[in-house]
């Protein structure tokens, strides 16, 4: 079927003419769409959109049949460009949403860490002076147990026992449990 007959049958809403349109031009439309979109699924979607646009707006085509292919090419190109803009805009929205989620989770994490640190400091301040010194030297100053023992005149096992008990109390406080 030549383009003149195809146009005439499309204008008469002949569904068989739509099949001919698909057979004759779908590959060309897909190639044009793919050259703009560089993605198979989007190009297939664009091809379907173009075929639907041709079907719905065939009555607006008033040129000679030798311009029909050019008309389809123009529709294909602009439809692909519109789809690309839509996808980029949607992609940017997703990126912004993901960025905000990451930013919010970082802020929440920092706040949680500050809250936890403040709670630990409060609990250490409630300890007796020896245990407070042991915890500060071990957890904040990262001193070895041997050096802490020498500085405070206590054995390593005594330091380990005190650290074990105080860690247990801290854990309970952090988990807001009674111990």
Secondary structure, 3 states (H helix, E strand, C coil): CCHHHHHHHHHCCCHHHHHHHHHHHHHHHHHHHHHHHCCHHHHHHHHHHHHHHHHHHHHHCCCCHHHHHHHHHHHHHHHHHHHHHHHHHHHHHHHHHHHHHHHHHHHHHHHHHHHHHHHHHHHHHCCCHHHHHHHHHHHHCCCCHHHHHHHHCCCHHHHHHHHHHHHHHHHHHHCCCCC
